[in-house]
Amino acid sequence: MSGTDAETSARPGRTRSGVLREILRRPGGAYGVAVVLVVVLAAAVSLAWTPYPLLQQDVADKWQGPSPEHWLGTDQIGRDTFSWLLAGARTTVFVATLSAVIAAIVGIAVGAAGALTPRWVAEPVTVLVDILIAFPTLLIAMLLAASFGGSLWVVVVAVGIAGGVAVARVVRPEIRIADRSDFVLAARAAGVVRARIVRRHLVPNVAPVVIVQLSLIAAAAVLAEAGLSYLGYGAPAGTPSWGRSLAESQRFIGVHPSAVLWPGLTITLTVLGLSLLGDAVREAVDPRLRTRLGGPPRSGGARGTGSGGSQLSVELVS
């Protein structure tokens, strides 16, 4: 058997449309997909249009309630609340996407290093992951902000590092299991080089596990951006941000309780949607969970994802 034949026969089959149907048939999954689509659409629309210019202020119109002119009212300096929240979706998409990308790169690289390298390299990597996972995202962000100043990049790097360590902890055993599987052994016997095995077999085989973790990391990134912006370590003043809007409005909560309603509700619904989406993806790609829930098991699915989602949520939010 040639190397190409071995790779083709070894690669486990996955039906993307089948996974998507499994996600959408769950109420939490359907809600999560809807939230992602709405937030991404809002971010795209805000690039070209907002009901009012973001910098437009009219103190005479401050604290206006919802009306045909201002759909969600105005804030303490007369800015249109809906326009500000619409533009804030750009910040949310930016932080969530880049944090997930960094976490995926760091997690897969560190997880592979801990699973495929000799013992004298793998053991220190494992110990380092166990040490780093004890550091909360907030502490990492504060350390970075003390050195480089508060910015959105501080949030992205902090969540990316924290998420990457958590991904590495979940991915490492998955890579070790996949590395001992029959299709990898067949490819190795056919003379396929190590780098190609990693790229064509190991990474795709752990992709479902990584996707589950990344959906939860995106939720943690939204929450972290809001919390760090509230504390002054995230989005700078003047940047459209749901967390910044919450921070600027919280001092008026006693006089105008609605000031914190819209940004707080937006953050809550978005984080809830991403978290439910992560749970739905985990159930859709894990054969054991699908069988337990009454669905047909899939071949070649992810292994060991049953506890990874809840573990990651606790580690990132703590």
C-alpha positions in Angstrom: 0.0 0.0 0.0 1.4 3.4 -0.9 1.6 6.3 1.5 -1.3 8.1 -0.2 -3.5 5.0 -0.1 -2.7 4.5 3.6 -3.6 8.1 4.4 -6.9 7.9 2.5 -8.0 4.7 4.0 -6.9 5.7 7.5 -8.6 9.0 7.7 -11.8 8.7 9.8 -15.0 9.9 8.0 -16.9 12.9 9.3 -20.1 14.4 7.9 -20.2 18.1 8.6 -23.8 18.5 7.7 -24.7 15.6 10.1 -22.9 17.4 12.9 -24.6 20.7 12.1 -28.0 18.9 12.2 -27.2 17.4 15.5 -26.3 20.9 16.9 -29.4 22.6 15.5 -31.8 19.9 16.7 -30.9 20.9 20.3 -32.5 24.1 21.6 -29.3 25.3 23.2 -27.3 24.6 20.0 -29.9 26.4 17.8 -29.9 29.4 20.2 -26.1 29.5 20.2 -25.9 29.4 16.4 -28.5 32.2 16.2 -26.5 34.3 18.7 -23.2 33.9 16.7 -25.0 34.8 13.5 -26.6 37.9 15.0 -23.4 39.1 16.6 -21.3 38.6 13.5 -24.0 40.3 11.3 -24.2 43.2 13.8 -20.4 43.6 13.6 -20.4 43.5 9.8 -23.3 46.0 9.5 -21.7 48.4 11.9 -18.6 48.7 9.6 -20.8 50.4 7.1 -23.8 51.8 9.0 -25.0 52.8 12.5 -28.2 54.8 13.2 -26.1 57.7 14.5 -22.4 58.6 14.3 -20.5 57.0 17.3 -18.9 60.3 18.3 -22.2 62.3 18.1 -23.1 63.7 21.5 -26.1 65.8 22.5 -26.3 66.6 26.2 -29.8 67.9 25.7 -30.9 64.4 24.7 -29.2 62.5 27.5 -31.1 59.7 29.2 -33.8 59.5 26.6 -35.9 56.4 26.8 -36.5 54.0 23.8 -38.3 55.8 21.0 -38.5 55.7 17.2 -35.5 58.1 17.0 -33.4 56.2 19.6 -34.4 52.5 19.6 -32.7 51.8 23.0 -32.6 55.4 24.3 -29.5 57.5 24.9 -26.7 57.4 27.6 -25.4 60.0 30.0 -23.8 62.2 27.3 -26.6 61.8 24.7 -25.0 59.1 22.6 -27.4 56.6 20.8 -27.2 53.4 22.9 -28.2 51.1 20.0 -25.4 52.5 17.7 -22.9 52.1 20.5 -23.9 48.4 21.1 -24.0 47.7 17.4 -20.4 48.9 17.0 -19.4 47.1 20.2 -20.1 43.8 18.4 -17.0 44.5 16.4 -14.9 44.5 19.5 -16.6 41.3 20.7 -15.9 39.5 17.4 -12.3 40.7 17.3 -11.5 39.6 20.8 -13.4 36.3 20.6 -11.9 35.3 17.2 -8.3 36.2 17.9 -8.4 34.7 21.4 -9.7 31.4 19.9 -7.0 31.4 17.2 -4.2 32.0 19.7 -5.6 29.4 22.0 -5.8 26.9 19.2 -2.2 27.5 18.0 -0.8 27.4 21.6 -2.9 24.5 22.7 -2.2 22.2 19.7 1.5 23.0 19.7 2.0 22.5 23.5 -0.3 19.4 23.5 1.6 17.9 20.6 4.9 18.7 22.4 3.7 16.9 25.5 2.4 13.9 23.6 4.9 13.2 20.8 8.3 14.2 22.2 10.6 12.0 24.3 9.9 11.6 28.0 12.6 14.1 29.1 10.8 16.8 27.1 7.2 15.7 27.6 7.3 15.6 31.4 8.5 19.2 31.8 5.9 20.4 29.3 3.2 18.6 31.3 4.4 20.1 34.6 4.5 23.6 32.9 0.9 23.2 31.7 -0.2 22.1 35.2 1.5 25.2 36.7 0.2 27.7 34.1 -3.4 26.4 34.3 -3.5 27.6 37.9 -3.1 31.2 36.9 -6.5 32.9 36.3 -7.1 34.9 33.1 -7.6 38.1 35.1 -4.2 37.8 36.8 -2.4 37.2 33.4 -4.2 40.2 32.0 -3.2 42.4 34.9 0.5 41.3 34.6 0.5 42.1 30.9 -1.3 45.4 31.5 1.3 46.4 34.1 4.0 45.9 31.5 2.3 47.1 28.3 -0.7 49.1 29.4 -4.3 48.2 29.1 -5.7 47.5 25.6 -7.7 45.0 23.7 -4.5 43.1 22.8 -3.9 42.5 26.5 -7.3 40.8 26.7 -6.7 38.8 23.5 -3.2 37.6 24.7 -4.4 36.8 28.2 -7.4 34.8 27.1 -5.4 33.2 24.3 -2.7 32.0 26.8 -5.1 30.8 29.4 -7.3 29.1 26.8 -4.3 27.6 25.0 -3.0 26.0 28.2 -6.5 24.5 28.9 -6.7 23.3 25.3 -3.3 21.7 25.6 -4.4 19.8 28.7 -7.3 18.3 26.8 -5.6 17.7 23.5 -2.5 16.0 24.9 -4.2 12.7 25.8 -6.2 12.8 22.6 -3.1 13.1 20.5 -1.4 10.2 22.3 -4.5 8.0 21.7 -4.6 9.0 18.0 -0.8 8.4 17.6 -1.3 4.8 18.7 -4.3 4.2 16.4 -4.4 1.8 13.5 -4.6 4.4 10.8 -1.5 6.2 12.1 0.4 3.0 12.4 -0.6 2.1 8.8 0.6 5.5 7.6 3.8 5.1 9.5 4.4 1.7 8.1 3.8 3.0 4.6 6.7 5.4 5.0 4.8 8.7 5.6 7.0 11.2 7.4 6.2 12.3 10.9 5.3 15.9 10.0 2.8 14.7 7.4 1.2 12.3 9.9 0.8 15.1 12.4 -0.7 17.5 9.7 -2.9 15.0 7.9 -4.0 12.6 10.7 -3.4 13.8 14.2 -4.6 17.4 13.9 -7.8 16.5 12.0 -8.5 13.7 14.5 -8.4 16.0 17.5 -10.1 18.9 15.7 -13.6 18.1 17.2 -12.1 18.3 20.7 -10.4 21.6 19.8 -13.6 23.0 18.3 -15.6 22.3 21.5 -12.9 24.0 23.6 -12.7 27.0 21.2 -16.4 27.7 21.5 -16.1 27.9 25.2 -13.0 30.0 24.9 -14.9 32.5 22.8 -17.5 32.7 25.6 -14.8 33.2 28.1 -13.2 35.9 25.9 -16.4 37.9 25.7 -16.8 37.7 29.5 -13.1 38.6 30.1 -13.3 41.6 27.7 -16.3 42.9 29.5 -14.8 42.3 33.0 -11.3 43.7 32.1 -12.7 46.7 30.3 -14.9 47.3 33.4 -11.7 47.3 35.5 -9.8 49.5 33.1 -7.5 46.9 31.6 -9.4 46.3 28.3 -10.9 48.6 25.7 -9.6 52.2 26.1 -12.0 55.1 26.5 -13.8 56.0 23.3 -13.6 52.4 21.9 -17.1 50.8 21.3 -17.2 48.0 23.8 -20.0 46.4 25.8 -17.8 46.1 28.8 -16.7 49.8 28.5 -20.4 50.8 28.2 -21.2 48.9 31.4 -18.3 50.5 33.2 -19.3 54.0 32.2 -23.0 53.5 33.1 -22.6 51.6 36.4 -22.2 54.8 38.5 -25.6 56.0 37.3 -27.4 52.7 38.2 -29.1 54.3 41.3 -30.6 57.1 39.2 -31.1 55.4 35.8 -31.2 51.6 36.3 -31.7 51.1 32.6 -28.2 52.5 32.0 -26.7 49.1 32.6 -29.6 47.0 31.3 -28.7 47.0 27.6 -25.0 46.3 27.8 -25.4 43.9 30.6 -28.2 42.0 28.8 -26.2 41.9 25.6 -23.1 40.4 27.3 -25.3 37.9 29.2 -27.2 36.7 26.2 -24.0 36.4 24.1 -22.0 34.5 26.7 -25.0 32.2 27.3 -25.3 31.5 23.6 -21.7 30.7 23.1 -21.7 28.4 26.2 -24.8 26.6 25.1 -23.2 26.2 21.6 -20.1 24.7 23.1 -22.3 22.2 25.0 -24.2 21.3 21.8 -21.0 20.8 19.8 -19.6 18.6 22.5 -22.8 16.4 22.5 -22.8 16.3 18.7 -19.2 15.2 18.3 -18.9 12.8 21.3 -20.3 9.4 20.4 -20.8 8.4 24.1 -22.9 11.5 24.8 -25.0 11.1 21.6 -25.7 7.5 22.5 -26.7 8.5 26.0 -29.0 11.2 24.6 -30.7 8.7 22.3 -28.9 9.7 19.0 -27.0 7.4 16.7 -23.3 7.2 17.5 -20.8 8.5 14.9 -17.7 6.7 13.8 -14.4 8.5 14.1 -15.8 11.1 16.6 -13.9 12.8 19.3 -13.0 10.9 22.4 -12.8 12.1 25.9 -14.6 15.4 25.4 -17.3 14.7 28.0 -15.7 16.6 30.8 -13.5 19.0 28.9 -16.1 21.7 28.4 -17.1 22.2 32.1 -13.5 22.0 33.2 -12.4 24.7 30.7 -15.3 27.0 31.8 -14.2 26.9 35.4 -10.5 27.3 34.6 -11.0 30.4 32.3 -13.6 32.2 34.3 -12.0 31.7 37.7 
